[in-house]
Amino acid sequence: MTCKRCPHPTAPAWSAWPNWEGRTPLDMLYYVQRDGFEECEECIQASMLADQDIAQGRVIPHDEVMEEARRMVEFYASRASNAK
């Protein structure tokens, strides 16, 4: 399940989303009324699945991702400069 809003953290209301852990249904009512029940449920489910992936080690650490990105940029940048 993917959330329509989660992959796009720059979506207008994303920064206003609360940390829902420990929140009561009444606390969440504002967000449900603003964004709709299905949207809220999808985001919560996607977040819970992501938390499970992190807990079970099914993620790549940020440092490794950034190092690979740097290597790719350097590789393609050197190819582009050699082609000139």
Order of alpha helices (4+ residues) and beta strands (2+ residues): alpha-alpha-alpha
